[in-house]
Amino acid sequence: MSTRGSGNTESIGGSEPQMVAITPELVAPQRTVVPVPTELTSYRPDTYHIQPGDTLLVTVWDHPELTTPAGSQQQAVANGRLVQADGSFYYPYAGKMKVSGMSIEELRGTLSSRLAKYLRDPQLDVNVVGYGSRVALQGAFTDTSPQEITTVPLTLAQAIGKARIDVEQADLSGLVLTRDQRNYRLDLDALNRDGSVAPPIYLKPGDHLFLPFNDRKEIYVIGEVLRPQAITFKTTDMSLTQALGRTGGLNPVTAKGAAVYVIRGMEDVPRTPARVYHLDASSPTAFALGDRFPLHAGDVVWVGPAGVTRWNRFLTQLLPLSGIISNAAAAQYDMGRGN
């Protein structure tokens, strides 16, 4: 990384950083909620269809030898019969048949017809006592056990509620629902913000839910604040005022209120120039602007000391400190995990 100057401006990696003032026009309301894809909200599960891995219990009235071959003292699953991976199912006197995709009523009718060749007016019932259809979960959930798709439809909200989000480590804006080899990113924070409620999304067999951790979603607040630190956030964004508040605010003795900067695009250097946003926080009303300025992951917030005006000193203090903060945060995270 090289730094060279031209007048009062320095460049990073040969590219001049762009200075942008944080003004009322810049922070005008721009938030838009990305709608949930219609293919997710329009899906409604119909009658339950038998799936490979299901365990079916067939009750033939007045014929316990068919209903409970393992004995009446056994659990229902022990007397059930498994639908094989190829969707086939075997039952005495009815033989082997393809049942995957059938409804419970369709299978009951087929079995009645086949058993009628050997039994007089057979009366039977079919129940699913074990389900092979599941939704897989990974990431920042307290319980990542697969969840069954049963005769009662399962919604995304119900699955998340049962899995329980790890609220300290989850990135609520990055949930990914994978269905039929396609990934749908869902921002749980935005969908349930300002009193709005996310539309119901019903899950299908084979769906996969991944909720990322927020350990890589950090901003760095350094310079003349009371507690310089790396801050993780789990929502869509964090405002500049919120970030300064978490660090205790500007140091009242050493900070220069007119020198609050947000450096964005540091990780892209030297491919593209970093962009620097400037907030003159010398007036209390300026924090209203900061409250409407959203930070992004990877941003560096730097509060300069009184008297700093040149870019070379600004960058000299900023770049090493951002690396130190990042490394310290990573070390603290590893220690917290027992590594």
PATI-41000 format. One record per residue (C-alpha): residue in three letters; z, y, x. Coordinates in Angstrom, 2 decimals. Each point is the difference from the previous one (the first is absolute). Layout:
- ALA;Z;Y;X
...
//
This chain:
- MET;0.00;0.00;0.00
- SER;-0.95;3.37;1.44
- THR;1.12;3.51;-0.89
- ARG;-1.94;3.09;0.89
- GLY;0.33;3.54;-1.23
- SER;-2.25;2.79;-1.07
- GLY;1.93;3.21;-0.64
- ASN;2.89;-0.86;-2.31
- THR;-1.54;-3.24;-1.25
- GLU;0.35;-3.44;1.55
- SER;-2.06;-3.11;-0.73
- ILE;0.97;-3.63;-0.25
- GLY;-2.41;-2.49;1.48
- GLY;-2.66;2.70;0.22
- SER;0.26;0.94;-3.68
- GLU;1.55;3.20;-1.26
- PRO;2.67;-0.56;-2.65
- GLN;-0.71;1.76;-3.26
- MET;2.73;2.38;-1.15
- VAL;0.46;0.26;-3.77
- ALA;2.55;2.26;-1.66
- ILE;2.06;-1.49;-2.83
- THR;-0.69;2.41;-2.83
- PRO;0.36;-0.10;-3.80
- GLU;-3.73;-0.74;-0.22
- LEU;0.30;-2.96;2.37
- VAL;2.85;-1.61;-1.92
- ALA;-1.48;0.55;-3.45
- PRO;0.53;-3.12;-2.15
- GLN;-2.42;-2.63;1.26
- ARG;1.80;-3.22;-0.87
- THR;-2.16;-2.45;-1.88
- VAL;1.09;-3.41;-1.16
- VAL;-2.54;-2.71;0.71
- PRO;-0.45;-1.88;-3.26
- VAL;0.63;-3.71;-0.15
- PRO;-3.36;-1.85;0.01
- THR;-1.08;-0.86;-3.53
- GLU;-0.57;-3.64;0.94
- LEU;3.75;-0.27;0.57
- THR;1.19;1.87;-3.08
- SER;-2.56;-1.61;-2.32
- TYR;0.94;-3.58;0.87
- ARG;2.04;-1.70;-2.72
- PRO;0.93;-3.69;0.35
- ASP;-0.94;-2.09;-2.99
- THR;1.37;-3.42;-0.99
- TYR;1.47;-1.85;2.96
- HIS;-2.49;-2.31;1.72
- ILE;1.09;-3.03;1.97
- GLN;-0.24;0.39;3.77
- PRO;0.07;-2.42;2.97
- GLY;3.61;-0.60;1.01
- ASP;1.35;0.20;-3.55
- THR;2.33;-2.74;-1.15
- LEU;-0.63;-1.06;-3.60
- LEU;2.43;-1.82;-2.25
- VAL;-1.71;-1.91;-2.80
- THR;2.27;-1.02;-2.85
- VAL;-1.33;-2.85;-2.16
- TRP;2.32;-0.42;-2.94
- ASP;1.35;-3.52;-0.59
- HIS;-1.35;-1.11;3.39
- PRO;2.71;0.64;2.62
- GLU;-1.78;-2.29;2.47
- LEU;-2.72;2.65;0.20
- THR;2.20;3.07;-0.35
- THR;2.80;-0.85;2.46
- PRO;-1.21;-2.67;2.42
- ALA;2.61;1.14;2.57
- GLY;2.80;-0.32;-2.55
- SER;1.49;2.31;-2.59
- GLN;2.80;1.01;2.37
- GLN;-2.45;1.59;2.43
- GLN;-1.03;3.65;-0.03
- ALA;-3.20;0.93;-1.78
- VAL;-1.84;0.60;3.29
- ALA;0.69;-3.59;1.09
- ASN;-1.78;-1.27;-3.12
- GLY;-2.83;2.49;0.33
- ARG;-3.40;-0.61;1.49
- LEU;-1.60;2.18;2.66
- VAL;-3.37;1.66;-0.33
- GLN;-1.76;-0.82;3.26
- ALA;-1.62;2.52;2.32
- ASP;-3.43;-0.86;-1.43
- GLY;1.25;0.81;-3.51
- SER;0.23;-3.63;-1.12
- PHE;2.83;-1.58;-1.98
- TYR;0.80;-3.64;-0.75
- TYR;1.78;-1.32;-3.07
- PRO;0.44;-3.64;-1.09
- TYR;-2.63;-1.20;-2.45
- ALA;-1.71;3.40;0.14
- GLY;-1.14;-0.49;3.57
- LYS;-0.91;2.65;2.55
- MET;-1.38;3.25;-1.35
- LYS;-0.85;3.50;1.20
- VAL;2.59;2.34;-1.50
- SER;-0.06;3.07;2.24
- GLY;-0.98;2.99;-2.12
- MET;0.98;-1.67;-3.29
- SER;2.51;1.61;-2.35
- ILE;3.05;-2.00;-1.04
- GLU;-1.48;-0.50;-3.48
- GLU;-3.31;-1.22;1.42
- LEU;1.75;-2.61;2.14
- ARG;2.17;-1.11;-2.91
- GLY;-3.10;-0.54;-2.12
- THR;-1.78;-1.94;2.75
- LEU;3.01;-2.25;0.61
- SER;0.45;-0.64;-3.74
- SER;-3.63;-1.05;-0.30
- ARG;0.17;-2.39;2.96
- LEU;3.37;-1.52;-0.91
- ALA;-1.19;-0.57;-3.59
- LYS;-2.05;-2.93;1.34
- TYR;3.26;-1.82;0.84
- LEU;2.66;1.61;-2.18
- ARG;-0.04;0.53;-3.72
- ASP;-0.01;3.69;-0.89
- PRO;1.67;1.15;3.27
- GLN;2.27;3.03;-0.27
- LEU;0.40;1.78;3.30
- ASP;0.87;3.28;1.64
- VAL;-0.81;1.45;3.41
- ASN;2.21;2.37;2.02
- VAL;-0.28;1.50;3.47
- VAL;3.27;-0.76;1.83
- GLY;-1.15;1.08;3.47
- TYR;-2.50;2.68;0.93
- GLY;-2.46;-0.14;2.88
- SER;-1.34;3.54;-0.46
- ARG;1.78;2.48;2.20
- VAL;-0.06;3.55;1.30
- ALA;0.70;0.36;3.74
- LEU;2.12;2.87;1.34
- GLN;0.36;1.36;3.53
- GLY;1.49;3.01;1.68
- ALA;2.92;2.27;-0.87
- PHE;1.42;-2.04;-2.88
- THR;3.52;-1.40;-0.07
- ASP;-1.31;-3.28;-1.43
- THR;-3.51;-1.06;1.02
- SER;0.09;-3.36;-1.79
- PRO;-3.22;-0.75;-1.92
- GLN;0.24;0.76;-3.71
- GLU;-1.41;-2.27;-2.68
- ILE;-2.63;0.97;-2.53
- THR;1.26;-1.62;-3.21
- THR;-0.88;-0.01;-3.67
- VAL;1.74;3.40;-0.13
- PRO;-2.29;2.60;1.69
- LEU;1.37;1.52;3.21
- THR;-0.48;3.71;0.71
- LEU;0.00;1.74;3.36
- ALA;3.17;1.91;-0.93
- GLN;1.79;-3.24;-0.91
- ALA;-1.03;-1.68;3.26
- ILE;1.17;2.99;2.06
- GLY;3.26;0.16;-1.94
- LYS;0.72;-3.65;0.65
- ALA;-0.93;0.24;3.70
- ARG;2.08;3.19;0.44
- ILE;-1.35;2.66;2.33
- ASP;1.77;0.62;3.31
- VAL;0.36;3.70;-0.73
- GLU;1.04;0.94;3.53
- GLN;-3.00;-1.56;1.73
- ALA;-2.81;-0.07;-2.56
- ASP;-3.03;2.27;-0.13
- LEU;-0.27;0.53;-3.75
- SER;-3.40;1.65;0.32
- GLY;-1.70;-2.98;1.63
- LEU;0.31;-2.99;-2.36
- VAL;-3.10;-2.22;0.24
- LEU;-0.99;-2.38;-2.80
- THR;-2.57;-2.56;1.17
- ARG;-2.00;-1.66;-2.76
- ASP;-3.18;-2.04;0.32
- GLN;-0.33;1.01;3.69
- ARG;0.16;3.70;-0.83
- ASN;2.83;2.33;1.02
- TYR;1.35;2.62;-2.39
- ARG;2.33;2.60;1.48
- LEU;2.58;1.27;-2.49
- ASP;2.22;3.02;0.64
- LEU;3.21;-0.92;-1.84
- ASP;1.55;3.33;0.89
- ALA;-2.83;2.09;-1.48
- LEU;-0.46;-2.22;-3.05
- ASN;3.64;0.40;-1.02
- ARG;0.53;3.64;0.93
- ASP;0.83;3.04;-2.16
- GLY;0.97;-2.06;-2.99
- SER;-3.21;-2.02;-0.12
- VAL;0.05;-3.77;-0.34
- ALA;-2.53;-2.29;1.64
- PRO;-2.26;-1.85;-2.45
- PRO;0.75;-3.72;-0.43
- ILE;-1.87;-2.26;2.41
- TYR;-0.01;-3.71;-0.82
- LEU;-0.13;-2.42;2.91
- LYS;-2.34;-2.95;0.33
- PRO;0.46;-3.37;1.73
- GLY;-0.71;0.42;3.70
- ASP;0.85;3.72;0.16
- HIS;1.66;1.18;3.20
- LEU;2.38;2.98;0.33
- PHE;0.70;1.69;3.33
- LEU;2.43;2.91;0.34
- PRO;-0.12;1.45;3.52
- PHE;3.02;1.10;1.98
- ASN;0.35;3.70;0.77
- ASP;0.86;-0.48;3.70
- ARG;-3.41;1.39;1.00
- LYS;0.10;2.81;-2.53
- GLU;1.82;2.58;2.08
- ILE;-0.01;3.69;0.69
- TYR;1.66;1.60;3.01
- VAL;2.11;3.15;-0.21
- ILE;0.76;1.47;3.42
- GLY;0.83;3.30;1.62
- GLU;2.62;2.46;-1.15
- VAL;1.48;-1.93;-2.92
- LEU;3.55;-1.29;-0.21
- ARG;-0.88;-3.72;0.12
- PRO;-3.45;-0.75;1.46
- GLN;-1.11;-3.43;-1.16
- ALA;-2.71;-2.30;-1.28
- ILE;0.09;-0.26;-3.80
- THR;-1.42;-2.86;-2.05
- PHE;-0.94;0.59;-3.60
- LYS;-0.74;-2.45;-2.77
- THR;-1.84;2.15;-2.50
- THR;-3.48;1.47;-0.20
- ASP;0.94;2.98;2.09
- MET;2.87;2.16;1.24
- SER;0.02;3.77;-0.05
- LEU;0.53;2.15;3.08
- THR;3.19;1.43;-1.52
- GLN;1.36;-3.50;-0.68
- ALA;-0.63;-1.03;3.61
- LEU;1.73;3.08;1.39
- GLY;2.89;-0.61;-2.39
- ARG;0.50;-3.54;1.26
- THR;0.36;1.30;3.54
- GLY;2.64;2.54;-1.03
- GLY;-2.40;2.94;-0.04
- LEU;-0.93;2.52;2.65
- ASN;2.52;0.68;2.74
- PRO;1.40;3.42;-1.01
- VAL;0.65;0.95;3.63
- THR;-3.09;-1.13;1.92
- ALA;-2.80;-0.46;-2.54
- LYS;-2.77;2.47;-0.60
- GLY;-0.58;0.06;-3.75
- ALA;-3.56;1.18;0.40
- ALA;-0.87;-3.00;2.19
- VAL;-0.06;-3.04;-2.27
- TYR;-3.03;-2.17;0.65
- VAL;-1.38;-3.25;-1.38
- ILE;-2.35;-1.79;2.39
- ARG;-2.32;-2.48;-1.71
- GLY;-2.54;-2.35;1.58
- MET;1.87;-0.67;3.26
- GLU;-0.91;-3.69;-0.13
- ASP;-3.71;0.86;-0.24
- VAL;0.02;1.99;3.24
- PRO;-2.34;0.29;1.87
- ARG;-2.59;-1.09;-2.58
- THR;0.68;2.89;-2.35
- PRO;1.96;3.22;0.44
- ALA;3.54;0.08;-1.28
- ARG;0.68;2.38;-2.86
- VAL;3.07;2.21;0.16
- TYR;1.55;1.48;-3.14
- HIS;2.22;3.03;0.45
- LEU;2.84;1.06;-2.30
- ASP;1.76;3.32;0.50
- ALA;3.47;-1.05;-1.14
- SER;1.69;3.25;0.95
- SER;0.22;0.82;-3.71
- PRO;2.00;-2.28;-2.37
- THR;-2.90;0.08;-2.45
- ALA;-2.13;-1.79;2.58
- PHE;1.83;-3.24;-0.73
- ALA;-1.51;0.05;-3.47
- LEU;-3.37;-0.34;1.75
- GLY;1.40;-2.76;2.19
- ASP;1.19;-1.87;-3.06
- ARG;-3.60;-0.13;-1.26
- PHE;-1.50;-1.01;3.36
- PRO;-0.21;-3.83;0.21
- LEU;0.41;-1.74;3.33
- HIS;-2.00;-3.06;1.03
- ALA;1.02;-3.00;2.07
- GLY;-0.32;0.85;3.68
- ASP;0.57;3.74;-0.44
- VAL;2.10;1.80;2.59
- VAL;2.13;2.90;-1.21
- TRP;0.96;2.34;2.83
- VAL;2.36;2.96;-0.22
- GLY;-0.32;2.30;2.97
- PRO;2.74;1.97;1.74
- ALA;0.08;3.76;-0.11
- GLY;-2.49;1.55;2.41
- VAL;-2.55;-2.84;0.17
- THR;-3.46;1.43;-0.63
- ARG;-2.42;-1.79;2.31
- TRP;-1.69;-3.27;-0.80
- ASN;0.47;-1.46;3.47
- ARG;3.79;0.09;-0.33
- PHE;-0.26;-1.12;-3.60
- LEU;-2.03;-3.11;0.90
- THR;1.99;-0.70;3.16
- GLN;3.16;-0.34;-2.08
- LEU;-1.63;-1.70;-2.95
- LEU;-1.97;-2.89;1.49
- PRO;2.71;-1.66;2.13
- LEU;2.61;0.43;-2.71
- SER;-2.15;-1.65;-2.65
- GLY;-0.35;-3.06;2.24
- ILE;3.72;-0.10;0.69
- ILE;0.84;0.24;-3.70
- SER;-2.47;-2.76;-0.84
- ASN;1.32;-2.33;2.71
- ALA;3.61;0.70;-0.91
- ALA;-0.68;-0.69;-3.66
- ALA;-1.70;-3.29;0.86
- ALA;2.90;-1.05;2.23
- GLN;2.53;0.89;-2.68
- TYR;-2.00;-1.99;-2.56
- ASP;-0.10;-3.07;2.27
- MET;3.75;0.24;0.64
- GLY;0.63;0.22;-3.74
- ARG;-1.93;-3.26;-0.46
- GLY;1.98;-1.71;2.73
- ASN;-2.85;-0.23;2.52
//
